[in-house]
Amino acid sequence: MRSEKDCELPKLRRKLWTIHEDSRIKNELLNLDAASNFRKTVAKQNASMNWE
């Protein structure tokens, strides 16, 4: 017979996995934000250099 703990483990694993996936997705979004901000900054710098 399975104990209650055996039933809890899969739930905990799923919960941990969900948290892990959420943080991974957030990190990717932050990286995308940083990359697009960086590109905008570079574009601005290039634009200002062209005027000089």
PDB file of N, CA, C and O in Angstrom:
ATOM      1  N   MET A   1       0.822  -1.212   0.000  1.00  0.00           N
ATOM      2  CA  MET A   1       0.000   0.000   0.000  1.00  0.00           C
ATOM      3  C   MET A   1       0.854   1.258   0.000  1.00  0.00           C
ATOM      4  O   MET A   1       1.885   1.328   0.669  1.00  0.00           O
ATOM      5  N   ARG A   2       0.412   2.238  -0.752  1.00  0.00           N
ATOM      6  CA  ARG A   2       1.163   3.489  -0.811  1.00  0.00           C
ATOM      7  C   ARG A   2       0.775   4.399   0.333  1.00  0.00           C
ATOM      8  O   ARG A   2      -0.400   4.527   0.678  1.00  0.00           O
ATOM      9  N   SER A   3       1.760   5.017   0.902  1.00  0.00           N
ATOM     10  CA  SER A   3       1.479   5.945   2.003  1.00  0.00           C
ATOM     11  C   SER A   3       1.088   7.313   1.428  1.00  0.00           C
ATOM     12  O   SER A   3       1.192   7.552   0.225  1.00  0.00           O
ATOM     13  N   GLU A   4       0.642   8.193   2.312  1.00  0.00           N
ATOM     14  CA  GLU A   4       0.267   9.540   1.852  1.00  0.00           C
ATOM     15  C   GLU A   4       1.472  10.282   1.297  1.00  0.00           C
ATOM     16  O   GLU A   4       1.347  11.064   0.355  1.00  0.00           O
ATOM     17  N   LYS A   5       2.649  10.033   1.887  1.00  0.00           N
ATOM     18  CA  LYS A   5       3.866  10.705   1.411  1.00  0.00           C
ATOM     19  C   LYS A   5       4.143  10.355  -0.043  1.00  0.00           C
ATOM     20  O   LYS A   5       4.566  11.215  -0.816  1.00  0.00           O
ATOM     21  N   ASP A   6       3.912   9.115  -0.419  1.00  0.00           N
ATOM     22  CA  ASP A   6       4.140   8.708  -1.800  1.00  0.00           C
ATOM     23  C   ASP A   6       3.246   9.477  -2.761  1.00  0.00           C
ATOM     24  O   ASP A   6       3.632   9.750  -3.897  1.00  0.00           O
ATOM     25  N   CYS A   7       2.071   9.818  -2.307  1.00  0.00           N
ATOM     26  CA  CYS A   7       1.142  10.582  -3.151  1.00  0.00           C
ATOM     27  C   CYS A   7       1.541  12.056  -3.207  1.00  0.00           C
ATOM     28  O   CYS A   7       1.285  12.734  -4.202  1.00  0.00           O
ATOM     29  N   GLU A   8       2.157  12.541  -2.156  1.00  0.00           N
ATOM     30  CA  GLU A   8       2.550  13.944  -2.096  1.00  0.00           C
ATOM     31  C   GLU A   8       3.737  14.251  -3.007  1.00  0.00           C
ATOM     32  O   GLU A   8       3.816  15.335  -3.585  1.00  0.00           O
ATOM     33  N   LEU A   9       4.654  13.298  -3.134  1.00  0.00           N
ATOM     34  CA  LEU A   9       5.867  13.550  -3.905  1.00  0.00           C
ATOM     35  C   LEU A   9       5.625  14.043  -5.340  1.00  0.00           C
ATOM     36  O   LEU A   9       6.199  15.055  -5.742  1.00  0.00           O
ATOM     37  N   PRO A  10       4.795  13.353  -6.109  1.00  0.00           N
ATOM     38  CA  PRO A  10       4.565  13.840  -7.478  1.00  0.00           C
ATOM     39  C   PRO A  10       4.011  15.268  -7.493  1.00  0.00           C
ATOM     40  O   PRO A  10       4.373  16.068  -8.357  1.00  0.00           O
ATOM     41  N   LYS A  11       3.139  15.584  -6.540  1.00  0.00           N
ATOM     42  CA  LYS A  11       2.584  16.936  -6.468  1.00  0.00           C
ATOM     43  C   LYS A  11       3.698  17.942  -6.226  1.00  0.00           C
ATOM     44  O   LYS A  11       3.768  18.980  -6.885  1.00  0.00           O
ATOM     45  N   LEU A  12       4.567  17.623  -5.273  1.00  0.00           N
ATOM     46  CA  LEU A  12       5.682  18.523  -4.966  1.00  0.00           C
ATOM     47  C   LEU A  12       6.600  18.681  -6.160  1.00  0.00           C
ATOM     48  O   LEU A  12       7.057  19.783  -6.465  1.00  0.00           O
ATOM     49  N   ARG A  13       6.867  17.573  -6.833  1.00  0.00           N
ATOM     50  CA  ARG A  13       7.740  17.637  -8.019  1.00  0.00           C
ATOM     51  C   ARG A  13       7.142  18.540  -9.079  1.00  0.00           C
ATOM     52  O   ARG A  13       7.837  19.354  -9.686  1.00  0.00           O
ATOM     53  N   ARG A  14       5.834  18.386  -9.294  1.00  0.00           N
ATOM     54  CA  ARG A  14       5.155  19.223 -10.291  1.00  0.00           C
ATOM     55  C   ARG A  14       5.244  20.689  -9.906  1.00  0.00           C
ATOM     56  O   ARG A  14       5.499  21.549 -10.749  1.00  0.00           O
ATOM     57  N   LYS A  15       5.031  20.967  -8.620  1.00  0.00           N
ATOM     58  CA  LYS A  15       5.072  22.341  -8.131  1.00  0.00           C
ATOM     59  C   LYS A  15       6.462  22.941  -8.347  1.00  0.00           C
ATOM     60  O   LYS A  15       6.598  24.060  -8.842  1.00  0.00           O
ATOM     61  N   LEU A  16       7.489  22.178  -7.969  1.00  0.00           N
ATOM     62  CA  LEU A  16       8.865  22.648  -8.148  1.00  0.00           C
ATOM     63  C   LEU A  16       9.166  22.883  -9.618  1.00  0.00           C
ATOM     64  O   LEU A  16       9.796  23.876  -9.980  1.00  0.00           O
ATOM     65  N   TRP A  17       8.711  21.965 -10.464  1.00  0.00           N
ATOM     66  CA  TRP A  17       8.963  22.093 -11.891  1.00  0.00           C
ATOM     67  C   TRP A  17       8.302  23.351 -12.432  1.00  0.00           C
ATOM     68  O   TRP A  17       8.892  24.069 -13.239  1.00  0.00           O
ATOM     69  N   THR A  18       7.081  23.619 -11.990  1.00  0.00           N
ATOM     70  CA  THR A  18       6.353  24.808 -12.433  1.00  0.00           C
ATOM     71  C   THR A  18       7.104  26.067 -12.028  1.00  0.00           C
ATOM     72  O   THR A  18       7.258  26.993 -12.824  1.00  0.00           O
ATOM     73  N   ILE A  19       7.574  26.095 -10.769  1.00  0.00           N
ATOM     74  CA  ILE A  19       8.333  27.255 -10.287  1.00  0.00           C
ATOM     75  C   ILE A  19       9.596  27.430 -11.127  1.00  0.00           C
ATOM     76  O   ILE A  19       9.948  28.542 -11.522  1.00  0.00           O
ATOM     77  N   HIS A  20      10.263  26.324 -11.389  1.00  0.00           N
ATOM     78  CA  HIS A  20      11.487  26.348 -12.179  1.00  0.00           C
ATOM     79  C   HIS A  20      11.203  26.892 -13.581  1.00  0.00           C
ATOM     80  O   HIS A  20      11.941  27.744 -14.075  1.00  0.00           O
ATOM     81  N   GLU A  21      10.149  26.412 -14.214  1.00  0.00           N
ATOM     82  CA  GLU A  21       9.792  26.860 -15.561  1.00  0.00           C
ATOM     83  C   GLU A  21       9.446  28.342 -15.550  1.00  0.00           C
ATOM     84  O   GLU A  21       9.864  29.086 -16.437  1.00  0.00           O
ATOM     85  N   ASP A  22       8.673  28.779 -14.534  1.00  0.00           N
ATOM     86  CA  ASP A  22       8.303  30.193 -14.433  1.00  0.00           C
ATOM     87  C   ASP A  22       9.536  31.067 -14.367  1.00  0.00           C
ATOM     88  O   ASP A  22       9.620  32.075 -15.070  1.00  0.00           O
ATOM     89  N   SER A  23      10.497  30.696 -13.531  1.00  0.00           N
ATOM     90  CA  SER A  23      11.684  31.530 -13.383  1.00  0.00           C
ATOM     91  C   SER A  23      12.521  31.508 -14.663  1.00  0.00           C
ATOM     92  O   SER A  23      13.149  32.505 -15.020  1.00  0.00           O
ATOM     93  N   ARG A  24      12.526  30.359 -15.351  1.00  0.00           N
ATOM     94  CA  ARG A  24      13.277  30.272 -16.605  1.00  0.00           C
ATOM     95  C   ARG A  24      12.665  31.205 -17.651  1.00  0.00           C
ATOM     96  O   ARG A  24      13.374  31.907 -18.372  1.00  0.00           O
ATOM     97  N   ILE A  25      11.342  31.196 -17.715  1.00  0.00           N
ATOM     98  CA  ILE A  25      10.636  32.053 -18.676  1.00  0.00           C
ATOM     99  C   ILE A  25      10.873  33.526 -18.332  1.00  0.00           C
ATOM    100  O   ILE A  25      11.121  34.343 -19.218  1.00  0.00           O
ATOM    101  N   LYS A  26      10.793  33.860 -17.032  1.00  0.00           N
ATOM    102  CA  LYS A  26      11.046  35.250 -16.622  1.00  0.00           C
ATOM    103  C   LYS A  26      12.448  35.678 -17.002  1.00  0.00           C
ATOM    104  O   LYS A  26      12.644  36.793 -17.485  1.00  0.00           O
ATOM    105  N   ASN A  27      13.428  34.811 -16.792  1.00  0.00           N
ATOM    106  CA  ASN A  27      14.812  35.136 -17.159  1.00  0.00           C
ATOM    107  C   ASN A  27      14.935  35.378 -18.652  1.00  0.00           C
ATOM    108  O   ASN A  27      15.619  36.305 -19.083  1.00  0.00           O
ATOM    109  N   GLU A  28      14.274  34.547 -19.439  1.00  0.00           N
ATOM    110  CA  GLU A  28      14.345  34.727 -20.889  1.00  0.00           C
ATOM    111  C   GLU A  28      13.720  36.044 -21.297  1.00  0.00           C
ATOM    112  O   GLU A  28      14.237  36.735 -22.175  1.00  0.00           O
ATOM    113  N   LEU A  29      12.597  36.401 -20.658  1.00  0.00           N
ATOM    114  CA  LEU A  29      11.951  37.675 -20.973  1.00  0.00           C
ATOM    115  C   LEU A  29      12.849  38.842 -20.591  1.00  0.00           C
ATOM    116  O   LEU A  29      12.953  39.818 -21.333  1.00  0.00           O
ATOM    117  N   LEU A  30      13.501  38.741 -19.426  1.00  0.00           N
ATOM    118  CA  LEU A  30      14.429  39.794 -19.008  1.00  0.00           C
ATOM    119  C   LEU A  30      15.570  39.918 -20.004  1.00  0.00           C
ATOM    120  O   LEU A  30      15.969  41.026 -20.362  1.00  0.00           O
ATOM    121  N   ASN A  31      16.092  38.792 -20.450  1.00  0.00           N
ATOM    122  CA  ASN A  31      17.183  38.815 -21.435  1.00  0.00           C
ATOM    123  C   ASN A  31      16.725  39.466 -22.738  1.00  0.00           C
ATOM    124  O   ASN A  31      17.469  40.232 -23.350  1.00  0.00           O
ATOM    125  N   LEU A  32      15.504  39.158 -23.158  1.00  0.00           N
ATOM    126  CA  LEU A  32      14.979  39.761 -24.386  1.00  0.00           C
ATOM    127  C   LEU A  32      14.839  41.270 -24.205  1.00  0.00           C
ATOM    128  O   LEU A  32      15.190  42.039 -25.100  1.00  0.00           O
ATOM    129  N   ASP A  33      14.327  41.694 -23.049  1.00  0.00           N
ATOM    130  CA  ASP A  33      14.202  43.123 -22.746  1.00  0.00           C
ATOM    131  C   ASP A  33      15.560  43.794 -22.805  1.00  0.00           C
ATOM    132  O   ASP A  33      15.719  44.840 -23.436  1.00  0.00           O
ATOM    133  N   ALA A  34      16.534  43.192 -22.149  1.00  0.00           N
ATOM    134  CA  ALA A  34      17.872  43.771 -22.106  1.00  0.00           C
ATOM    135  C   ALA A  34      18.445  43.867 -23.519  1.00  0.00           C
ATOM    136  O   ALA A  34      19.059  44.872 -23.876  1.00  0.00           O
ATOM    137  N   ALA A  35      18.245  42.832 -24.312  1.00  0.00           N
ATOM    138  CA  ALA A  35      18.771  42.821 -25.673  1.00  0.00           C
ATOM    139  C   ALA A  35      18.120  43.917 -26.508  1.00  0.00           C
ATOM    140  O   ALA A  35      18.805  44.607 -27.263  1.00  0.00           O
ATOM    141  N   SER A  36      16.808  44.086 -26.383  1.00  0.00           N
ATOM    142  CA  SER A  36      16.143  45.103 -27.199  1.00  0.00           C
ATOM    143  C   SER A  36      16.531  46.507 -26.724  1.00  0.00           C
ATOM    144  O   SER A  36      16.674  47.418 -27.539  1.00  0.00           O
ATOM    145  N   ASN A  37      16.700  46.685 -25.412  1.00  0.00           N
ATOM    146  CA  ASN A  37      17.161  47.981 -24.913  1.00  0.00           C
ATOM    147  C   ASN A  37      18.563  48.276 -25.428  1.00  0.00           C
ATOM    148  O   ASN A  37      18.869  49.404 -25.814  1.00  0.00           O
ATOM    149  N   PHE A  38      19.403  47.265 -25.432  1.00  0.00           N
ATOM    150  CA  PHE A  38      20.771  47.427 -25.910  1.00  0.00           C
ATOM    151  C   PHE A  38      20.766  47.832 -27.384  1.00  0.00           C
ATOM    152  O   PHE A  38      21.491  48.739 -27.791  1.00  0.00           O
ATOM    153  N   ARG A  39      19.933  47.144 -28.180  1.00  0.00           N
ATOM    154  CA  ARG A  39      19.860  47.477 -29.612  1.00  0.00           C
ATOM    155  C   ARG A  39      19.375  48.909 -29.810  1.00  0.00           C
ATOM    156  O   ARG A  39      19.885  49.626 -30.671  1.00  0.00           O
ATOM    157  N   LYS A  40      18.376  49.331 -29.001  1.00  0.00           N
ATOM    158  CA  LYS A  40      17.869  50.703 -29.121  1.00  0.00           C
ATOM    159  C   LYS A  40      18.972  51.705 -28.798  1.00  0.00           C
ATOM    160  O   LYS A  40      19.140  52.711 -29.488  1.00  0.00           O
ATOM    161  N   THR A  41      19.725  51.407 -27.726  1.00  0.00           N
ATOM    162  CA  THR A  41      20.816  52.303 -27.321  1.00  0.00           C
ATOM    163  C   THR A  41      21.856  52.405 -28.422  1.00  0.00           C
ATOM    164  O   THR A  41      22.312  53.502 -28.747  1.00  0.00           O
ATOM    165  N   VAL A  42      22.234  51.275 -28.998  1.00  0.00           N
ATOM    166  CA  VAL A  42      23.228  51.269 -30.069  1.00  0.00           C
ATOM    167  C   VAL A  42      22.700  52.052 -31.270  1.00  0.00           C
ATOM    168  O   VAL A  42      23.435  52.820 -31.890  1.00  0.00           O
ATOM    169  N   ALA A  43      21.438  51.854 -31.588  1.00  0.00           N
ATOM    170  CA  ALA A  43      20.835  52.562 -32.723  1.00  0.00           C
ATOM    171  C   ALA A  43      20.863  54.071 -32.476  1.00  0.00           C
ATOM    172  O   ALA A  43      21.172  54.842 -33.385  1.00  0.00           O
ATOM    173  N   LYS A  44      20.541  54.492 -31.253  1.00  0.00           N
ATOM    174  CA  LYS A  44      20.580  55.926 -30.917  1.00  0.00           C
ATOM    175  C   LYS A  44      21.993  56.466 -31.072  1.00  0.00           C
ATOM    176  O   LYS A  44      22.202  57.533 -31.650  1.00  0.00           O
ATOM    177  N   GLN A  45      22.963  55.716 -30.547  1.00  0.00           N
ATOM    178  CA  GLN A  45      24.359  56.160 -30.628  1.00  0.00           C
ATOM    179  C   GLN A  45      24.793  56.270 -32.086  1.00  0.00           C
ATOM    180  O   GLN A  45      25.460  57.231 -32.469  1.00  0.00           O
ATOM    181  N   ASN A  46      24.418  55.298 -32.885  1.00  0.00           N
ATOM    182  CA  ASN A  46      24.780  55.333 -34.312  1.00  0.00           C
ATOM    183  C   ASN A  46      24.137  56.536 -34.986  1.00  0.00           C
ATOM    184  O   ASN A  46      24.766  57.215 -35.797  1.00  0.00           O
ATOM    185  N   ALA A  47      22.875  56.795 -34.643  1.00  0.00           N
ATOM    186  CA  ALA A  47      22.161  57.918 -35.239  1.00  0.00           C
ATOM    187  C   ALA A  47      22.836  59.238 -34.854  1.00  0.00           C
ATOM    188  O   ALA A  47      23.006  60.118 -35.698  1.00  0.00           O
ATOM    189  N   SER A  48      23.218  59.373 -33.593  1.00  0.00           N
ATOM    190  CA  SER A  48      23.841  60.628 -33.164  1.00  0.00           C
ATOM    191  C   SER A  48      25.231  60.781 -33.771  1.00  0.00           C
ATOM    192  O   SER A  48      25.665  61.905 -34.027  1.00  0.00           O
ATOM    193  N   MET A  49      25.936  59.682 -34.005  1.00  0.00           N
ATOM    194  CA  MET A  49      27.267  59.759 -34.619  1.00  0.00           C
ATOM    195  C   MET A  49      27.156  60.198 -36.077  1.00  0.00           C
ATOM    196  O   MET A  49      28.008  60.929 -36.582  1.00  0.00           O
ATOM    197  N   ASN A  50      26.101  59.743 -36.743  1.00  0.00           N
ATOM    198  CA  ASN A  50      25.937  60.089 -38.157  1.00  0.00           C
ATOM    199  C   ASN A  50      25.703  61.578 -38.352  1.00  0.00           C
ATOM    200  O   ASN A  50      26.055  62.138 -39.390  1.00  0.00           O
ATOM    201  N   TRP A  51      25.104  62.222 -37.346  1.00  0.00           N
ATOM    202  CA  TRP A  51      24.799  63.657 -37.481  1.00  0.00           C
ATOM    203  C   TRP A  51      26.041  64.510 -37.303  1.00  0.00           C
ATOM    204  O   TRP A  51      26.112  65.628 -37.814  1.00  0.00           O
ATOM    205  N   GLU A  52      27.027  63.980 -36.574  1.00  0.00           N
ATOM    206  CA  GLU A  52      28.215  64.805 -36.285  1.00  0.00           C
ATOM    207  C   GLU A  52      29.146  64.881 -37.481  1.00  0.00           C
ATOM    208  O   GLU A  52      30.189  65.531 -37.411  1.00  0.00           O
TER     209      GLU A  52
END
